[in-house]
Amino acid sequence: MKSMGFRRTALCVALGVCLTSALSLHQAHAANTDGSLVGRTTPNAEVTVRNPATGFVRTVRADGQGNYRFPFLPVGNYQVEVAADGHSLSEPAQTTISLGNATTLNIAAGGSATDLAAVQVIGTRVVSPVDVTSTEIATNISREEVARLPVQRDIIDVATLAPGVNRGEFGGISFGGSSVAENTVYINGLNVTDFYNRVGFSSLPFSFLEEFQIKTGGYSVEYGRSTGGVINAVTRRGTNEFHAGADIVIDGLWQGEGRNYAPTLYTKWDDSDENNYSVWGSGALIKDKLFFFGIYEKRDLDSQNTDDGGGNFFENQGDNDFWGAKVDWQINDSNLLEVFGFSDKNDTTQDVFGFDPDTGTRGDFRNRIINKTGGDNWAATYTGYFTDNFSMKAMYGENERSASAVGVNDDRCSLVQDQRVNSSFIGCTSNTSVIDRTDTREAMRLDFEWNLGDHLLRFGADHETNTSDYSSHYPGDGLRYEVNNAGARVNGVNVPAGTVYVRTRQVANQGTFETENEAYYIEDNWNVTPNVLLNLGVRIESFDNKDAAGNSYIKLDNMIAPRFGFSWDLNGDGRSKVFGNAGRYFLPVANVINIKQAGPFLDARRFYFWDGTFASGDNPLPGLGAEIGTVDDSQGDGSVADFRGEVDKDMDPVYQDEFILGFQQMLGEKWSWGVSGTYRKMHNAIDDMEVVNSCGDSGFVMANPGKNLTYFTDTDCDGESDGFVTIDTSQTGWELRDGTMIGWENPKRTYRAIELQLDRAWDDKWAFNATYVWSMSKGNYEGPVNSDTDFSDSGRTEAFDNPFVEIGGYGYLPNDHRHQIKLRGNYAITDNWVVGATLDAASGRPMSEYGAGNPYDDNEFLTHYICESDPSLCYTPEGQWRLSRRGAYDKLPWTYNLGLSVAYNTTLGPVKLNAKFAVYNVLNEQTVIERNETLQEEEGVGLMNPFFGNPTSFQAPRNAQFILSLSY
């Protein structure tokens, strides 16, 4: 939908609202860039909220029952006053508005202020986490709290403070058993999530950020495009007072020495020093009207590491600038405008040398690779308070992420691996792809709030256009060479066991690919009684992934996501609640699918007997003997195919249903505890399947495994596709060697969790938080990526290439950590000294053993079957096969990560000085967190992989960081 369609959608939503019923002044829901203030006071009194720092003032009139509400309030500290007939009824009450939450402040005539949802002791800012008007599970963490804790200045590290959140593969994080490719990240309401592969997001320095909210479940229909979690953050803003400061961050201190595990993993020589220097300033351009905040950061990176096999040594250097700015214009009490922007462009130079891991000696220079990431980003948001009961927010923004890797030897050096030895590349390049990609998101959204009686109506629409300009190929002659030992078959051809063969692979693609995602939502928050809140909402979404010519490739629309929640204030005093919700969440299709399935994608694999030689010189191409079989270009032959035969005509979306039930209670004025249970069930998968038609011809089709598939194919066996056919892939679609047709298992993933939490709020003396999560993640489908097999192309995981991949595949999934304990706390020894600690302990993930063949046909894909015969017998009637179920082979050990910090704060005249020294992984634990799970490989069925079970990743060693902050 283009901008005109977006306006039509927004108008339809608004008209629909006009026909619905009613909404309440005392509901407590907030948008993703601000907070709300609600409460009760004298009926029909005038309630005024004032931010002394910015001069923002707004007044509303309480209704006949004394309920009042202020929506869309910027995060900050406020004064609240109540008046009637021109006379003040109370002394000003102080309150804090936090991100994504609503604060309930009840003010009685005569000056009594009772903050029911956030018990607040004036001067010490004690805040209770019990919010009787919320039906979601979320963790709020402020910049001030991070400054008191040993937490890395990274959004991912902040997010992992929340219960049920873990670091996963490919640099991502897992929420509630989901894969790392299912989350969404917002900065000031702008979606900055990577949409190419849905792993990663744009980065900002901590000095620019103000507050974080980590939503782990039950979030509102305002949020979508996620079956994992949501990270929501806002930046700092200016005030009437001029402030300036400087931050110095020295990283890489007191580093522990990494471990080696020959011959497949070497981390002993890894070392990283990353220092950041930032200056910032903020203030008023026009008092009470126009404010600014600006920051500039210098980022210096100097690191070194070896590759997994230890054959290459890398020296990395980066000297980059970050800038960010935010301008806030309080046009008047009813109209606000904010604009922010930042640039996280990052250039890193990587020099590659040969390396001898036995002696730790660096060899000759081999290559220099220039990596470019990041981009320019901006967004503008308008807030309008049209009446006491009707408000609106409108946002437009752009998010840019680039990714390029170019080496100086790319023209002459090819990728070469001798995988009989280890995974290192040999020769003058290790650049795995010459890539140039720029991803640009155009985002716009409208959000409304309307109060009517006992109902709070929230509704809106949002639209994103995600465009990828993409080009990639292998360096050198465009081929990747891999030397390996064979089993009984290579490329479907019988060969003598132990044959050494060479596989060449040519992968290339280019084009511009676009995806349009849109949604509109409506939500009614209904106070059935003063103590019982019902949250009733629905979100309607559509995803349209297009090919390089702009034609729809995968189009999913009219996806209806209902969400229902409740909160019961047990005693009517805001100190305890029972809450729950049920909701549906849809996951979009990543742009990598358009690019690699709907463009001129080439993936040509050829196989050769090895003649036993490597070319002399620094480009040691292996000598090729006779070719084995014919070229395998089933994954892409370089042409733009007829999509009718490569994508399901009636595809269903991927979605997850979630159910949560919980209880929270205050214990005194500072302590609280809670317990909750979560159940998640994933429905459907979208992946590529090699389908055999009734004529015996096969081809890959993007579809829903285990569901009906409608595609264009050859129906009369004349070699030409001539009509649509619908098949039930749970029953058919794959032919065995005896001619029998079989189908695929349905994708399954369930997550069950019990969460316990104990919290002691910060009172300028000490704070403490403890959580324990028991969880179980089980199924045959991790999600759009496979972390146990290191396959990161979202939606192209090989998990459903044929039906045998999933036989035995139901079991404990890679993100299953049965037990998780997280502790964090801080203590003020004096007014100047604060110590902090964190502890993260988690049970290890399950481990599988994978094979590549099966006893029913001769095709080789990733499977759970292990051939225990001589390789020459595997595909004969004498072949002996063992089924090894997913996650049943072993469990990795527990990991423990202890962090300690000490901070010193003082004032030197008008200057505030803050210094913190933090140590992460104090005990220098380096537990194995990932192992090689491939026991037998394609073309090596019957041969035991000598590297099976070897560690492929360790826990990061000890590291220390020093932070010095000066502010005026």
VENLIN-V228515 format. One record per backbone hydrogen bond with DSSP energy under -0.5 kcal/mol. NH is the residue of the N-H (numbers start at 1). CO is the residue of the C=O. If there is no record, write none. Layout:
NH|CO + NH|CO
//
This chain:
6|2 + 7|3 + 8|4 + 9|5 + 10|6 + 11|7 + 12|8 + 13|9 + 14|10 + 15|11 + 16|12 + 17|13 + 18|14 + 19|15 + 19|16 + 20|17 + 24|454 + 24|525 + 25|453 + 27|24 + 34|31 + 35|73 + 36|101 + 37|70 + 38|103 + 39|68 + 41|66 + 44|63 + 45|42 + 46|83 + 47|45 + 47|60 + 48|81 + 49|58 + 50|79 + 51|56 + 52|50 + 54|51 + 55|51 + 56|51 + 58|49 + 60|47 + 62|45 + 63|67 + 66|63 + 68|39 + 70|37 + 73|35 + 76|97 + 78|95 + 79|50 + 80|93 + 81|48 + 83|46 + 84|87 + 87|84 + 89|82 + 90|82 + 93|80 + 95|78 + 97|76 + 98|96 + 100|34 + 101|98 + 103|36 + 105|38 + 105|103 + 106|114 + 107|40 + 107|105 + 108|106 + 108|112 + 110|89 + 111|89 + 111|108 + 112|108 + 113|111 + 114|106 + 114|112 + 115|113 + 116|114 + 117|104 + 118|104 + 121|119 + 122|120 + 124|121 + 125|121 + 127|125 + 131|129 + 132|130 + 134|131 + 137|217 + 138|136 + 139|214 + 141|212 + 143|210 + 146|142 + 147|143 + 148|144 + 148|145 + 149|146 + 151|149 + 154|152 + 158|154 + 159|155 + 160|156 + 161|158 + 162|159 + 165|162 + 166|174 + 168|172 + 171|168 + 172|169 + 174|166 + 176|164 + 176|174 + 178|175 + 182|179 + 184|229 + 186|231 + 187|190 + 188|233 + 190|187 + 191|189 + 192|185 + 192|190 + 193|185 + 194|200 + 202|192 + 208|205 + 209|206 + 210|234 + 211|234 + 212|141 + 213|232 + 214|139 + 215|213 + 215|230 + 216|137 + 216|214 + 217|137 + 223|220 + 226|586 + 227|182 + 228|182 + 230|215 + 231|184 + 232|213 + 232|230 + 233|186 + 234|211 + 236|208 + 239|241 + 240|53 + 243|282 + 245|280 + 246|966 + 247|278 + 248|964 + 249|276 + 250|248 + 250|962 + 251|249 + 251|274 + 252|960 + 253|960 + 255|252 + 256|958 + 258|267 + 258|268 + 261|265 + 264|261 + 265|261 + 267|259 + 270|267 + 271|304 + 273|302 + 275|300 + 276|249 + 277|298 + 278|247 + 279|296 + 280|245 + 281|294 + 282|243 + 283|292 + 284|240 + 285|290 + 286|290 + 289|286 + 290|286 + 291|328 + 292|283 + 293|326 + 294|281 + 295|324 + 296|279 + 297|322 + 298|277 + 299|297 + 299|320 + 300|275 + 300|298 + 301|299 + 301|318 + 302|273 + 303|316 + 304|271 + 305|314 + 307|312 + 310|307 + 313|353 + 314|305 + 315|351 + 316|303 + 316|314 + 317|349 + 318|301 + 319|347 + 320|299 + 322|297 + 323|343 + 324|295 + 325|341 + 326|293 + 327|339 + 328|291 + 329|337 + 330|289 + 330|328 + 331|329 + 331|335 + 332|335 + 335|332 + 336|383 + 337|329 + 338|381 + 339|327 + 340|379 + 341|325 + 342|377 + 343|323 + 344|375 + 346|373 + 348|371 + 349|317 + 350|348 + 350|369 + 351|315 + 351|349 + 352|367 + 353|313 + 354|364 + 355|311 + 356|361 + 357|355 + 359|356 + 360|356 + 361|356 + 363|354 + 366|352 + 367|352 + 369|350 + 370|406 + 371|348 + 371|369 + 372|404 + 373|346 + 374|402 + 377|342 + 378|398 + 379|340 + 380|396 + 381|338 + 382|394 + 383|336 + 384|392 + 385|334 + 386|384 + 386|390 + 387|390 + 391|449 + 392|384 + 393|447 + 394|382 + 395|445 + 396|380 + 397|443 + 398|378 + 399|441 + 401|439 + 402|374 + 403|437 + 404|372 + 405|435 + 406|370 + 408|368 + 410|407 + 412|409 + 413|409 + 415|479 + 417|481 + 418|424 + 419|417 + 419|483 + 421|418 + 422|418 + 426|416 + 428|618 + 432|430 + 434|473 + 435|405 + 435|433 + 436|471 + 437|403 + 438|469 + 439|401 + 440|438 + 440|467 + 441|399 + 442|465 + 443|397 + 443|441 + 444|463 + 445|395 + 446|461 + 447|393 + 448|459 + 449|391 + 450|457 + 451|389 + 452|455 + 455|452 + 456|23 + 456|525 + 457|450 + 457|455 + 458|456 + 458|523 + 459|448 + 460|521 + 461|446 + 462|519 + 463|444 + 464|517 + 465|442 + 466|464 + 466|515 + 467|440 + 467|465 + 468|513 + 469|438 + 469|467 + 470|468 + 470|511 + 471|436 + 472|509 + 473|434 + 474|507 + 475|431 + 476|410 + 478|475 + 480|505 + 481|415 + 482|503 + 483|417 + 484|501 + 486|499 + 487|489 + 487|939 + 488|941 + 490|493 + 493|490 + 495|488 + 498|486 + 499|496 + 501|484 + 501|499 + 502|608 + 503|482 + 504|502 + 504|606 + 505|480 + 506|604 + 507|505 + 508|602 + 509|472 + 511|470 + 513|468 + 515|466 + 516|544 + 517|464 + 517|515 + 518|542 + 519|462 + 520|540 + 521|460 + 522|538 + 523|458 + 524|536 + 525|456 + 525|523 + 526|524 + 526|534 + 527|454 + 527|525 + 528|526 + 528|532 + 529|532 + 532|529 + 533|531 + 533|567 + 534|526 + 535|565 + 536|524 + 536|534 + 537|535 + 537|563 + 538|522 + 539|561 + 540|520 + 541|539 + 541|559 + 542|518 + 543|556 + 544|516 + 545|554 + 546|514 + 547|551 + 548|598 + 550|547 + 553|545 + 554|545 + 556|543 + 556|554 + 559|541 + 560|558 + 561|539 + 561|559 + 562|560 + 563|537 + 564|582 + 565|535 + 566|580 + 567|533 + 568|578 + 569|531 + 569|567 + 570|568 + 570|576 + 572|569 + 577|664 + 578|568 + 579|662 + 580|566 + 581|660 + 582|564 + 583|658 + 584|562 + 585|656 + 587|654 + 590|588 + 591|195 + 592|196 + 593|590 + 594|590 + 595|591 + 596|592 + 597|593 + 598|593 + 598|594 + 600|510 + 601|599 + 602|508 + 603|636 + 604|506 + 605|603 + 605|632 + 606|504 + 608|502 + 609|626 + 610|500 + 611|623 + 615|621 + 621|619 + 623|613 + 625|609 + 628|607 + 629|627 + 632|605 + 633|631 + 636|633 + 638|601 + 641|639 + 643|641 + 645|642 + 646|643 + 647|643 + 648|702 + 649|710 + 651|648 + 654|587 + 655|683 + 656|585 + 657|681 + 658|583 + 659|679 + 660|581 + 661|677 + 662|579 + 663|675 + 664|577 + 665|673 + 666|575 + 667|671 + 670|667 + 671|667 + 672|759 + 673|665 + 674|757 + 675|663 + 676|755 + 677|661 + 678|753 + 679|659 + 680|751 + 681|657 + 682|749 + 683|655 + 687|685 + 687|703 + 689|701 + 690|801 + 691|689 + 691|699 + 692|733 + 693|691 + 693|697 + 696|693 + 699|691 + 701|689 + 702|646 + 703|687 + 703|701 + 705|703 + 707|704 + 709|727 + 711|709 + 711|725 + 712|644 + 713|723 + 715|713 + 722|713 + 723|713 + 725|711 + 727|709 + 729|707 + 729|727 + 731|728 + 732|728 + 734|742 + 736|740 + 737|856 + 739|736 + 742|734 + 744|729 + 747|705 + 749|682 + 750|778 + 751|680 + 752|776 + 753|678 + 754|774 + 755|676 + 756|772 + 757|674 + 758|770 + 759|672 + 760|768 + 761|670 + 763|766 + 767|826 + 768|760 + 769|824 + 770|758 + 771|822 + 772|756 + 773|820 + 774|754 + 775|773 + 775|818 + 776|752 + 778|750 + 778|776 + 779|811 + 780|748 + 781|748 + 786|791 + 787|785 + 791|786 + 792|790 + 794|792 + 795|784 + 796|784 + 796|793 + 801|798 + 805|802 + 806|803 + 809|806 + 811|779 + 811|809 + 812|886 + 813|777 + 816|813 + 817|815 + 818|816 + 820|773 + 821|841 + 822|771 + 823|839 + 824|769 + 825|837 + 826|767 + 827|835 + 828|765 + 829|827 + 829|833 + 830|833 + 834|903 + 835|827 + 836|901 + 837|825 + 838|899 + 839|823 + 840|897 + 841|821 + 841|839 + 842|895 + 843|819 + 844|892 + 846|813 + 847|890 + 850|933 + 851|863 + 853|865 + 861|852 + 861|859 + 863|851 + 864|804 + 864|807 + 866|882 + 868|866 + 868|880 + 869|880 + 873|870 + 874|870 + 874|871 + 876|873 + 879|876 + 881|879 + 882|866 + 884|864 + 884|882 + 885|883 + 886|808 + 888|885 + 889|847 + 890|847 + 892|845 + 895|842 + 897|840 + 899|838 + 900|919 + 901|836 + 902|917 + 903|834 + 904|915 + 905|832 + 906|913 + 908|911 + 909|907 + 911|908 + 912|967 + 913|906 + 914|965 + 915|904 + 916|963 + 917|902 + 918|961 + 919|900 + 920|959 + 922|898 + 924|921 + 929|953 + 930|953 + 932|950 + 935|850 + 935|933 + 936|850 + 940|937 + 943|940 + 945|935 + 948|945 + 949|932 + 950|947 + 952|930 + 953|930 + 955|927 + 959|920 + 960|253 + 961|918 + 962|250 + 963|916 + 964|248 + 965|914 + 966|246 + 967|912 + 968|244
//
